[in-house]
Amino acid sequence: MRENTERSITIEKGTNILGGDQGASIWLAARNVMKIGGKKGSIPDLRDGKAANKIMKIISS
């Protein structure tokens, strides 16, 4: 429910959309996502969910 984001990479990779902050624009954005069956973006580089394991490997070596 925003008109901008500080994480533009999520928009570029297709994992997020900006639906605005007004009821009609939010509804339209949600309807469009549901119409295509959900978001099918990709994970941004270096955001694989394995940061803790990588950090522990570096610390313990």
N, C-alpha and C positions, 0 to 999 in steps of 0.2 A: 504494500500500500504506500508506495513512494513514487516520486517522479524522477529520482536520481539515485545513484549508488556510488559508494566509494570502492566497490569491487567490480569494476567494469569487465574483468576477465570472465566472470560468471555469465554476463550477457553475451560476450563474444563466443564462449564455448557452448552456449545454448542451454545452460543449466538453470537459468534464471530469466525472468522477464520483469520489466517495469510496467506496472498496471496503473500508475498514476495514484492520485489520492482523492479522487472523486468517485462517487458511487457508480456512475454510468461507465467510466473508463475501467474501473476494477471489474465490473460485471462483464464487460466486453472482453477484457484480457482473459478472465477465467473461462468464459465460454469458448474462446478461440483455442485455449490449451486443451479443454475437454473435447473439443471437436476433432483434434488431431490425435487424441488418445494419450495425452500427457507429454511431458518434456523428455526429449531423448538427446540430451547434450553429452558432452565428454568431460572427463575430469581434467581440470587445468594441470599443466606440468607442475611437478613438485608437490602436488596435493593428492597423494595416493593413500593417505590415512595411516602411513607407517612411520611417521616422524619419531615417535617415542622409541621404536625399535632401532631406528638408525642412530639416534642420539645415544642410546645405551651401548650400542656396538662401538661407537667412537669413544665414549667415556671409558669403557672397560678394556679397550685395546692399549 
